[in-house]
């Protein structure tokens, strides 16, 4: 934990972490169970944006600063005030982009899925906002830790809150 504040007010599930957009992030040690998700999985979180950032910011990072390996959930990646998911296998990266701008001071339920053979999906509040049919597997040789609120712990800091983060070993459907 690097500066993120645990809150008990204005959260979805009772407790959430707030990030200042300047230097706060959470570091989750890389484990074998996370590495095993290279062919299929899902990332789920509730996100809250305090203000619109001027540049790219990171919600979830399992790629380090390379940008071509792993999994990243980004804001402003696909245009101004838009959410995107990026997955990479070490040599090629693919993006799924929402075309709807997010507002400040509102909670959003986001789910990013990846599935070898079926591609990537990005759901916002239960609606599939981006779908891309690509065959790939995440780089299984990643040594990065998972970071919440920053890319690599040094750049693209999130200004808002993140609640109820979950990682699944399957690609969730819209109903799930």
Secondary structure, 3 states (H helix, E strand, C coil): CEECEEECCCCCCCCEEEEECCCCEEEECCCHHHHCCCCEEEEEEEEEECCCCCCCEEEEEECCCCCCEEEEEEECCCCCCCEEEEEEECCCEEEEECCCCCCCCCEEEEEEEEECCCEEEEEECCEEEEEECCCCCCCCCCCCCEEECCECCCECCCEEEEEEEEEECCCCCCCC
